Amino acid sequence: MQDSTQYKTKEDWDIVIEPRPHLLYVDWKELWRYRDMIWILVRKEIKAAHIQTALGSLWYMGKAIILALTFALVFGRIARVNVGDVPHFLFFMSGLLLWEYFLNCLNKTGNVLRENKSIFEKVYVPRFAFPLAKMLAGLVPVFFELLVFVVAYVIYYFWKQPSFAPNYWLLVLPFLVLLTGTLGSSIGLAVSALTVRYRDLALLINYSTRLLMYASPIIYPLAIVDTDLRKWLSLNPLAPIIETFRYAFFSTPYSATTGLLYAAIVAGVILLLSVFLFNRVEKNFVDTV
């Protein structure tokens, strides 16, 4: 008589892999079960960013300062962009902070399928864990850059006693960061799915992000742009996010509620579209790449 314990029934298995009910499905419970693996991926991303460097994570602060000083010199002193009463260093840093997080999420998730193909071929892991880990790891530089910005802001505020002041919209800062990360990661996820077959798209996205930077109010406030062009620039979902960030710190004139609602709707639509494309491709992409 054979030992019945030699035969495992379905109920005895640790993991049961089943097809998704539809292409917009994301198994959040499964991602939570794999939270230890996601945490390991986050730590790996953070360590890899500044491995064998003496200053480590302090480079995030150095990069933010150097970029803001460069923009202040080129666009503030030379091009003389009118940013009102806000000092150029704080103005450009406030725009670069969220833009860098968006770009980081887009670039890191845009190659997630190709980059991890060898893992996906050998073992089953939830695919969405990888872009999620990259989005979470991107919060580390945001924290350091925000720290630099707040310290510079406080020093300037008590030193010069300017006409602007922060307001209660500071409470939505976590939502602005979440919205920026969602936008960047969603677009990156769609790019990762589409470039499995069409690699030209990766080059197109690379060039397009440079144009998108100038179409975002990073080096200029929307208020100085003429009305017709401002309508077109406002279609960019990053525009209301950056303008709301500045409104929270500098009380610059801006309709934050309407802009944020628009950005949230666009981010939601792009997220659904990217999940659809990712689920459609990830089933058999290892046979294509």
Backbone hydrogen bonds in HBPLUS format (Angstrom, degrees):
<---DONOR---> <-ACCEPTOR-->    atom                        ^
c    i                          cat <-CA-CA->   ^        H-A-AA   ^      H-
h    n   atom  resd res      DA  || num        DHA   H-A  angle D-A-AA Bond
n    s   type  num  typ     dist DA aas  dist angle  dist       angle   num
A0006-GLN N   A0003-ASP O   3.04 MM   3  5.75 163.2  2.06 117.5 122.9     1
A0007-TYR N   A0004-SER O   3.17 MM   3  5.77 161.4  2.21 114.4 119.7     2
A0012-ASP N   A0009-THR O   2.97 MM   3  5.37 146.0  2.09 108.4 118.4     3
A0013-TRP N   A0010-LYS O   3.27 MM   3  5.61 154.8  2.34 106.9 113.8     4
A0025-TYR N   A0022-HIS O   3.21 MM   3  5.60 158.3  2.26 117.4 118.8     5
A0028-TRP N   A0026-VAL O   3.07 MM   2  5.86 116.9  2.49 112.3  96.0     6
A0031-LEU N   A0027-ASP O   3.14 MM   4  6.51 155.4  2.20 146.2 153.1     7
A0032-TRP N   A0028-TRP O   2.97 MM   4  6.21 147.8  2.07 142.3 150.8     8
A0033-ARG N   A0029-LYS O   3.00 MM   4  6.34 149.4  2.09 143.3 151.5     9
A0034-TYR N   A0030-GLU O   3.06 MM   4  6.38 138.9  2.23 142.6 153.9    10
A0035-ARG N   A0032-TRP O   3.09 MM   3  4.95 149.9  2.19 111.6 109.7    11
A0038-ILE N   A0034-TYR O   3.02 MM   4  6.36 157.6  2.07 153.5 160.5    12
A0039-TRP N   A0035-ARG O   2.91 MM   4  6.10 154.1  1.98 144.6 151.2    13
A0040-ILE N   A0036-ASP O   2.98 MM   4  6.31 150.8  2.07 144.8 152.7    14
A0041-LEU N   A0037-MET O   2.93 MM   4  6.26 154.9  1.99 148.8 155.6    15
A0042-VAL N   A0038-ILE O   2.89 MM   4  6.19 152.1  1.97 147.9 155.9    16
A0043-ARG N   A0039-TRP O   2.99 MM   4  6.26 164.5  2.02 150.2 153.6    17
A0044-LYS N   A0040-ILE O   2.91 MM   4  6.13 151.9  1.99 144.8 153.3    18
A0045-GLU N   A0041-LEU O   2.95 MM   4  6.20 156.9  2.00 148.2 153.6    19
A0046-ILE N   A0042-VAL O   3.03 MM   4  6.31 160.2  2.07 152.6 157.7    20
A0047-LYS N   A0043-ARG O   2.93 MM   4  6.09 164.6  1.95 151.1 155.2    21
A0048-ALA N   A0044-LYS O   2.90 MM   4  5.97 159.0  1.95 147.8 154.1    22
A0049-ALA N   A0045-GLU O   3.22 MM   4  6.31 135.3  2.43 138.6 148.2    23
A0058-LEU N   A0055-LEU O   3.14 MM   3  5.40 156.1  2.20 134.0 129.6    24
A0059-TRP N   A0056-GLY O   3.10 MM   3  6.08 170.0  2.11 125.0 128.2    25
A0060-TYR N   A0057-SER O   2.98 MM   3  5.68 153.4  2.06 117.0 123.6    26
A0061-MET N   A0058-LEU O   3.01 MM   3  5.31 123.1  2.35 101.2 114.4    27
A0062-GLY N   A0058-LEU O   3.04 MM   4  6.44 158.2  2.09 147.9 154.5    28
A0063-LYS N   A0059-TRP O   2.76 MM   4  5.89 159.3  1.80 150.7 155.3    29
A0064-ALA N   A0060-TYR O   3.16 MM   4  6.34 159.0  2.20 140.7 146.0    30
A0065-ILE N   A0061-MET O   3.04 MM   4  6.30 159.8  2.08 150.7 155.8    31
A0066-ILE N   A0062-GLY O   2.94 MM   4  6.10 168.4  1.95 152.5 156.0    32
A0067-LEU N   A0063-LYS O   2.94 MM   4  6.02 168.6  1.95 153.0 156.4    33
A0068-ALA N   A0064-ALA O   3.05 MM   4  6.09 164.1  2.07 143.6 148.6    34
A0069-LEU N   A0065-ILE O   2.90 MM   4  6.04 160.0  1.94 151.1 156.9    35
A0070-THR N   A0066-ILE O   2.92 MM   4  6.07 157.1  1.98 147.4 153.9    36
A0071-PHE N   A0067-LEU O   2.94 MM   4  6.18 166.1  1.96 154.7 158.0    37
A0072-ALA N   A0068-ALA O   2.86 MM   4  5.99 152.1  1.94 142.6 151.3    38
A0073-LEU N   A0069-LEU O   2.93 MM   4  6.14 147.7  2.04 144.2 152.1    39
A0074-VAL N   A0070-THR O   2.90 MM   4  6.14 173.8  1.90 157.9 159.2    40
A0075-PHE N   A0071-PHE O   2.79 MM   4  5.48 144.6  1.91 139.5 149.8    41
A0076-GLY N   A0072-ALA O   3.01 MM   4  4.60 123.6  2.34 102.8 117.4    42
A0077-ARG N   A0072-ALA O   3.01 MM   5  6.56 138.6  2.18 145.2 157.5    43
A0078-ILE N   A0073-LEU O   3.07 MM   5  6.43 150.5  2.16 151.3 160.1    44
A0079-ALA N   A0074-VAL O   2.83 MM   5  6.19 158.0  1.88 150.8 158.4    45
A0081-VAL N   A0075-PHE O   2.86 MM   6  5.82 170.8  1.87 168.7 171.9    46
A0091-PHE N   A0087-PRO O   2.93 MM   4  6.13 162.0  1.97 158.9 164.8    47
A0092-PHE N   A0088-HIS O   2.92 MM   4  6.04 177.9  1.92 160.9 160.5    48
A0093-MET N   A0089-PHE O   3.08 MM   4  6.11 154.1  2.15 141.0 149.0    49
A0094-SER N   A0090-LEU O   2.98 MM   4  6.01 152.4  2.05 143.2 149.8    50
A0095-GLY N   A0091-PHE O   3.32 MM   4  6.69 142.7  2.47 141.1 150.1    51
A0096-LEU N   A0092-PHE O   2.88 MM   4  6.05 164.0  1.90 153.7 158.7    52
A0097-LEU N   A0093-MET O   2.98 MM   4  5.86 152.2  2.06 147.2 152.5    53
A0099-TRP N   A0095-GLY O   3.30 MM   4  6.35 157.1  2.35 145.1 151.6    54
A0100-GLU N   A0096-LEU O   2.83 MM   4  5.77 164.1  1.86 152.7 155.1    55
A0102-PHE N   A0098-LEU O   2.98 MM   4  6.23 161.7  2.01 150.4 155.2    56
A0103-LEU N   A0099-TRP O   2.90 MM   4  6.14 167.0  1.92 155.3 158.5    57
A0104-ASN N   A0100-GLU O   2.89 MM   4  5.94 154.2  1.96 141.4 148.9    58
A0105-CYS N   A0101-TYR O   2.99 MM   4  6.18 166.6  2.01 153.0 155.6    59
A0106-LEU N   A0102-PHE O   2.99 MM   4  6.20 163.0  2.02 151.2 156.3    60
A0107-ASN N   A0103-LEU O   2.91 MM   4  6.03 172.5  1.92 153.2 155.5    61
A0108-LYS N   A0104-ASN O   2.95 MM   4  5.98 162.9  1.98 149.7 155.1    62
A0109-THR N   A0105-CYS O   3.05 MM   4  5.99 165.2  2.07 147.3 151.5    63
A0110-GLY N   A0106-LEU O   2.93 MM   4  5.71 132.8  2.15 138.7 151.0    64
A0112-VAL N   A0109-THR O   3.28 MM   3  5.03 170.0  2.29 110.4 109.1    65
A0115-GLU N   A0111-ASN O   2.92 MM   4  5.87 162.8  1.95 156.7 162.5    66
A0116-ASN N   A0112-VAL O   3.31 MM   4  6.13 144.8  2.44 131.2 137.7    67
A0117-LYS N   A0114-ARG O   3.38 MM   3  5.19 168.8  2.39 106.7 106.2    68
A0119-ILE N   A0116-ASN O   3.14 MM   3  5.42 129.0  2.41 104.0 116.7    69
A0120-PHE N   A0116-ASN O   3.08 MM   4  6.37 167.0  2.10 159.0 162.5    70
A0121-GLU N   A0117-LYS O   2.95 MM   4  6.13 143.6  2.09 152.1 161.5    71
A0122-LYS N   A0119-ILE O   3.11 MM   3  5.47 137.3  2.30 105.7 116.6    72
A0123-VAL N   A0119-ILE O   3.12 MM   4  6.23 176.7  2.12 172.0 171.1    73
A0129-ALA N   A0126-PRO O   3.05 MM   3  5.63 157.9  2.10 114.7 121.7    74
A0130-PHE N   A0127-ARG O   3.21 MM   3  6.06 151.7  2.30 121.2 125.6    75
A0132-LEU N   A0128-PHE O   3.18 MM   4  6.18 156.4  2.24 145.3 152.5    76
A0133-ALA N   A0129-ALA O   2.93 MM   4  6.03 149.7  2.03 139.3 147.1    77
A0134-LYS N   A0130-PHE O   3.11 MM   4  6.40 155.6  2.17 149.5 155.8    78
A0135-MET N   A0131-PRO O   2.98 MM   4  6.19 152.0  2.06 145.6 153.0    79
A0136-LEU N   A0132-LEU O   2.99 MM   4  6.24 157.6  2.04 148.7 154.5    80
A0137-ALA N   A0133-ALA O   2.88 MM   4  6.05 158.7  1.92 148.4 154.5    81
A0138-GLY N   A0134-LYS O   3.10 MM   4  6.20 140.8  2.26 136.2 145.6    82
A0139-LEU N   A0136-LEU O   3.04 MM   3  5.46 157.9  2.09 109.6 116.7    83
A0140-VAL N   A0137-ALA O   3.22 MM   3  5.90 159.2  2.26 116.4 121.2    84
A0143-PHE N   A0139-LEU O   2.91 MM   4  6.13 151.6  1.99 147.4 154.1    85
A0144-PHE N   A0140-VAL O   3.18 MM   4  6.57 162.5  2.21 156.3 159.4    86
A0145-GLU N   A0141-PRO O   2.86 MM   4  6.00 164.6  1.89 153.2 158.0    87
A0146-LEU N   A0142-VAL O   2.81 MM   4  5.88 156.4  1.87 147.8 154.7    88
A0147-LEU N   A0143-PHE O   2.93 MM   4  6.11 146.0  2.04 142.2 152.0    89
A0148-VAL N   A0144-PHE O   3.05 MM   4  6.39 155.6  2.11 147.3 152.5    90
A0149-PHE N   A0145-GLU O   2.96 MM   4  6.22 161.2  1.99 147.4 152.9    91
A0150-VAL N   A0146-LEU O   2.88 MM   4  6.06 165.9  1.90 151.7 154.7    92
A0151-VAL N   A0147-LEU O   3.02 MM   4  6.18 164.2  2.05 149.7 154.1    93
A0152-ALA N   A0148-VAL O   2.96 MM   4  6.13 167.2  1.97 152.8 156.6    94
A0153-TYR N   A0149-PHE O   2.80 MM   4  5.95 154.1  1.86 148.5 156.8    95
A0154-VAL N   A0150-VAL O   2.87 MM   4  6.03 166.2  1.89 153.5 156.1    96
A0155-ILE N   A0151-VAL O   3.01 MM   4  6.19 166.4  2.03 151.4 155.3    97
A0156-TYR N   A0152-ALA O   3.00 MM   4  6.14 165.9  2.02 147.5 151.7    98
A0157-TYR N   A0153-TYR O   2.82 MM   4  5.94 157.0  1.88 149.4 156.9    99
A0158-PHE N   A0154-VAL O   3.07 MM   4  6.26 166.0  2.09 155.4 156.5   100
A0159-TRP N   A0155-ILE O   2.97 MM   4  5.92 135.5  2.17 140.6 153.3   101
A0160-LYS N   A0156-TYR O   2.83 MM   4  5.69 172.2  1.83 150.9 153.6   102
A0161-GLN N   A0157-TYR O   2.94 MM   4  5.04 134.8  2.15 121.3 133.8   103
A0167-ASN N   A0248-ALA O   2.99 MM  81  5.47 148.8  2.09 153.0 156.3   104
A0170-LEU N   A0167-ASN O   3.11 MM   3  6.23 161.8  2.14 129.9 132.4   105
A0171-LEU N   A0168-TYR O   3.14 MM   3  6.00 169.2  2.15 120.7 123.4   106
A0172-VAL N   A0169-TRP O   3.07 MM   3  5.63 159.3  2.11 113.6 119.2   107
A0173-LEU N   A0170-LEU O   3.15 MM   3  5.50 165.4  2.17 115.2 117.3   108
A0175-PHE N   A0172-VAL O   2.98 MM   3  5.17 117.2  2.39 102.8 118.8   109
A0176-LEU N   A0172-VAL O   2.94 MM   4  6.31 149.7  2.04 154.0 163.8   110
A0176-LEU N   A0173-LEU O   3.06 MM   3  5.01 116.7  2.48  95.3 111.0   111
A0177-VAL N   A0173-LEU O   3.02 MM   4  6.36 157.4  2.07 156.8 162.1   112
A0178-LEU N   A0174-PRO O   2.93 MM   4  6.16 160.6  1.97 147.0 152.8   113
A0179-LEU N   A0175-PHE O   2.83 MM   4  5.97 159.0  1.88 148.1 154.0   114
A0180-THR N   A0176-LEU O   2.94 MM   4  6.11 155.5  2.00 143.2 149.9   115
A0181-GLY N   A0177-VAL O   2.91 MM   4  6.14 165.6  1.93 153.8 157.4   116
A0182-THR N   A0178-LEU O   2.87 MM   4  6.02 155.8  1.92 147.4 154.5   117
A0183-LEU N   A0179-LEU O   2.98 MM   4  6.15 158.8  2.02 146.0 151.3   118
A0184-GLY N   A0180-THR O   3.00 MM   4  6.24 174.2  2.00 155.7 157.0   119
A0185-SER N   A0181-GLY O   2.88 MM   4  5.89 166.9  1.90 149.7 154.1   120
A0186-SER N   A0182-THR O   2.89 MM   4  5.78 152.6  1.97 140.6 148.7   121
A0187-ILE N   A0183-LEU O   3.06 MM   4  6.23 169.2  2.07 152.8 155.4   122
A0188-GLY N   A0184-GLY O   2.96 MM   4  6.07 157.6  2.01 143.3 150.6   123
A0189-LEU N   A0185-SER O   2.77 MM   4  5.91 149.6  1.86 144.0 152.1   124
A0190-ALA N   A0186-SER O   3.04 MM   4  6.32 158.4  2.08 148.8 153.8   125
A0191-VAL N   A0187-ILE O   2.91 MM   4  6.18 156.7  1.97 149.3 156.3   126
A0192-SER N   A0188-GLY O   2.81 MM   4  6.03 155.6  1.86 148.1 155.0   127
A0193-ALA N   A0189-LEU O   3.07 MM   4  6.36 150.5  2.16 143.1 150.3   128
A0194-LEU N   A0190-ALA O   2.93 MM   4  6.14 164.4  1.95 152.9 157.3   129
A0195-THR N   A0191-VAL O   2.87 MM   4  5.85 157.6  1.92 153.2 158.0   130
A0196-VAL N   A0193-ALA O   3.45 MM   3  5.72 160.7  2.49 103.2 108.5   131
A0198-TYR N   A0194-LEU O   3.07 MM   4  6.11 167.5  2.08 149.6 150.3   132
A0201-LEU N   A0198-TYR O   3.23 MM   3  5.88 151.1  2.32 112.1 118.8   133
A0202-ALA N   A0199-ARG O   3.01 MM   3  5.56 140.9  2.17 112.1 121.3   134
A0203-LEU N   A0200-ASP O   3.09 MM   3  5.40 120.4  2.46 103.5 116.9   135
A0204-LEU N   A0200-ASP O   3.04 MM   4  6.39 159.8  2.08 152.0 158.3   136
A0205-ILE N   A0201-LEU O   2.84 MM   4  6.05 160.0  1.88 153.6 157.9   137
A0206-ASN N   A0202-ALA O   3.04 MM   4  6.21 150.9  2.13 139.9 148.0   138
A0207-TYR N   A0203-LEU O   3.08 MM   4  6.43 159.1  2.13 152.7 156.2   139
A0208-SER N   A0204-LEU O   2.86 MM   4  6.02 153.2  1.93 145.7 154.6   140
A0209-THR N   A0205-ILE O   2.94 MM   4  6.06 150.8  2.02 151.3 155.5   141
A0210-ARG N   A0207-TYR O   3.20 MM   3  5.48 129.6  2.47 100.0 112.4   142
A0211-LEU N   A0207-TYR O   3.37 MM   4  6.83 153.2  2.45 144.5 151.3   143
A0212-LEU N   A0208-SER O   2.78 MM   4  6.06 152.0  1.86 148.9 158.2   144
A0213-MET N   A0209-THR O   3.03 MM   4  6.22 140.7  2.19 138.5 146.7   145
A0214-TYR N   A0211-LEU O   3.11 MM   3  5.41 120.2  2.49 101.6 114.9   146
A0215-ALA N   A0211-LEU O   3.01 MM   4  6.31 132.5  2.24 140.2 154.4   147
A0216-SER N   A0213-MET O   3.24 MM   3  5.21 156.4  2.30  97.5 104.4   148
A0218-ILE N   A0216-SER O   2.70 MM   2  5.62 139.0  1.86 110.3  97.1   149
A0224-ILE N   A0221-PRO O   3.23 MM   3  6.00 158.0  2.28 119.8 123.8   150
A0225-VAL N   A0222-LEU O   3.10 MM   3  5.44 158.2  2.15 111.4 118.2   151
A0230-ARG N   A0226-ASP O   2.90 MM   4  6.00 153.8  1.97 158.1 166.6   152
A0231-LYS N   A0227-THR O   3.16 MM   4  6.43 145.0  2.28 146.6 153.6   153
A0233-LEU N   A0229-LEU O   2.95 MM   4  6.27 163.5  1.97 154.7 159.7   154
A0234-SER N   A0230-ARG O   2.86 MM   4  5.92 143.4  2.00 143.5 152.5   155
A0235-LEU N   A0232-TRP O   3.11 MM   3  5.49 154.7  2.18 106.7 114.5   156
A0236-ASN N   A0233-LEU O   3.14 MM   3  5.70 155.9  2.20 111.8 118.4   157
A0239-ALA N   A0236-ASN O   2.96 MM   3  5.55 145.6  2.08 117.8 127.0   158
A0242-ILE N   A0238-LEU O   2.99 MM   4  6.22 168.0  2.01 161.8 163.5   159
A0243-GLU N   A0239-ALA O   2.92 MM   4  6.05 166.3  1.94 157.1 161.8   160
A0244-THR N   A0240-PRO O   2.89 MM   4  5.82 150.0  1.98 136.7 144.4   161
A0245-PHE N   A0241-ILE O   3.05 MM   4  6.28 151.9  2.14 142.6 150.1   162
A0246-ARG N   A0242-ILE O   3.06 MM   4  6.40 159.6  2.10 150.1 154.6   163
A0247-TYR N   A0243-GLU O   2.84 MM   4  6.03 151.6  1.92 142.6 151.7   164
A0248-ALA N   A0244-THR O   2.94 MM   4  6.14 148.1  2.04 146.4 153.4   165
A0249-PHE N   A0245-PHE O   3.36 MM   4  6.71 147.6  2.48 141.6 149.1   166
A0250-PHE N   A0246-ARG O   2.63 MM   4  5.55 167.1  1.64 162.5 167.3   167
A0251-SER N   A0247-TYR O   2.86 MM   4  4.32 136.7  2.05 115.4 121.5   168
A0256-ALA N   A0254-TYR O   3.13 MM   2  5.63 121.6  2.49 106.2  90.4   169
A0259-GLY N   A0255-SER O   3.27 MM   4  6.39 166.0  2.29 152.0 156.1   170
A0260-LEU N   A0256-ALA O   2.87 MM   4  5.94 164.3  1.90 154.7 158.6   171
A0261-LEU N   A0257-THR O   3.04 MM   4  6.19 158.2  2.09 148.6 154.7   172
A0262-TYR N   A0258-THR O   3.07 MM   4  6.30 160.5  2.11 150.2 154.9   173
A0263-ALA N   A0259-GLY O   2.98 MM   4  6.24 160.7  2.02 148.7 154.1   174
A0264-ALA N   A0260-LEU O   2.86 MM   4  6.05 157.2  1.92 151.0 156.7   175
A0265-ILE N   A0261-LEU O   3.07 MM   4  6.29 156.3  2.13 147.1 152.9   176
A0266-VAL N   A0262-TYR O   3.02 MM   4  6.28 165.6  2.04 154.4 158.1   177
A0267-ALA N   A0263-ALA O   2.90 MM   4  6.03 160.6  1.93 147.5 153.4   178
A0268-GLY N   A0264-ALA O   2.95 MM   4  6.10 152.9  2.03 142.4 149.6   179
A0269-VAL N   A0265-ILE O   3.01 MM   4  6.29 158.6  2.06 150.1 155.3   180
A0270-ILE N   A0266-VAL O   2.96 MM   4  6.18 167.4  1.97 155.6 158.8   181
A0271-LEU N   A0267-ALA O   2.91 MM   4  6.02 152.4  1.99 143.8 151.8   182
A0272-LEU N   A0268-GLY O   3.05 MM   4  6.31 162.1  2.09 149.5 153.0   183
A0273-LEU N   A0269-VAL O   3.01 MM   4  6.25 162.7  2.04 150.3 155.4   184
A0274-SER N   A0270-ILE O   2.88 MM   4  6.04 157.1  1.93 148.2 154.5   185
A0275-VAL N   A0271-LEU O   2.94 MM   4  6.16 157.3  1.99 151.3 157.2   186
A0276-PHE N   A0272-LEU O   3.01 MM   4  6.21 159.2  2.06 148.1 153.7   187
A0277-LEU N   A0273-LEU O   3.02 MM   4  6.31 163.6  2.05 150.1 153.8   188
A0278-PHE N   A0274-SER O   2.86 MM   4  5.95 162.8  1.89 149.0 154.5   189
A0279-ASN N   A0275-VAL O   2.92 MM   4  5.98 169.0  1.93 151.4 154.4   190
A0280-ARG N   A0276-PHE O   3.07 MM   4  6.14 148.3  2.18 141.3 150.3   191
A0281-VAL N   A0277-LEU O   3.07 MM   4  6.25 145.5  2.19 146.2 154.2   192
A0282-GLU N   A0278-PHE O   2.87 MM   4  5.82 168.0  1.88 159.0 162.5   193
A0284-ASN N   A0281-VAL O   3.29 MM   3  6.22 143.0  2.43 126.1 131.1   194
A0287-ASP N   A0284-ASN O   3.22 MM   3  5.75 152.5  2.30 110.9 118.2   195
A0288-THR N   A0285-PHE O   2.89 MM   3  5.04 147.3  1.99 104.4 115.1   196
A0289-VAL N   A0285-PHE O   2.96 MM   4  6.18 164.0  1.99 171.8 172.5   197
